[in-house]
């Protein structure tokens, strides 16, 4: 038996991520992965486990490597930071995802109902986004940047909801300018 | 050759719709459809065409049978009508879709990148929603219910974006009360 070829685990995982992201889980077979990644089937199994295990690792890598630049929220006036974050989300939809939208949303839509581990990853990501937004809004309210009548948790969920909606609005054909109009209307809810 | 069994075309199409909606396009095979619908394979082909053709007809039926109650917008003050529409969207997410979310969103996520007819249906549905919202907002602005500085098109897209976002927020585990908080924050953008 030939010795398994050495390969760069991270590079191969990134390629698997890109393939799953573009095509989805179901239609991507182990044979597709073997062909696309240029790594033998047994090496793939030995390194990552089966297709589902590889998919879950690709999702985890996606979250680390292709997440939103949340530090944009820090060290800036609230509305400036939020607009930067939301406009970076719009740019990301166009430039990074190439019209594919968020891989976690794909995963949830395709497999979330049947796979608790996929649903857990999607929910954890949403919860983390809301928590980071809420923390910034609590600070802003304490600093007087946000009116005392605002509920930081509800506002944070609303902003995350807006970011989620942008994914589908982009897929419905809205261009960058139209998406930024949506962002500017959303920020009006902060009063 | 046996004469094809008579069957209720609409009832069978609704069953196909429910199966595709729950499981998605790729994993639902013609064999699954034959078994689930209780109709012979040849009868299915003769009546609906191949699996993709059946799927497209199921999507069209979905749009007619499971769409949003847009008439809620009419004959009421703007904000009352919008809140009714958005709360009916929240109810619909919980009660009608059973956590599955919108079938057109599923279709777009799973097949939209590869199938222009699916993308066209998704975009047409989004455009129609925005157009109906915009028409109501234009009337409201003319009647003084909405400030003259508001852009009805941008507001309409924002509201559609909010409704799209609710789908993903619901899937991220938010309950009805949390979704309605999002709706109430969104309506604050109308000033």
Interface residues (C-beta under 8 A of the other chain):
Chain A: X22 X24 X26 X27 X99 X100 X101 X105 X106 X108 X109 X110 X112 X113 X119 X122 X123 X126 X127 X151 X153 X154 X155 X157 X158 X160 X161 X162 X163 X164 X165 X166 X167 X168 X169 X171 X172 X173 X174 X178 X181 X182 X184 X185 X186 X188 X189 X191
Chain B: X22 X24 X26 X27 X99 X100 X101 X105 X106 X108 X109 X110 X112 X113 X119 X122 X123 X126 X127 X151 X153 X154 X155 X157 X158 X160 X161 X162 X163 X164 X165 X166 X167 X168 X169 X171 X172 X173 X174 X178 X181 X182 X184 X185 X186 X188 X189 X191
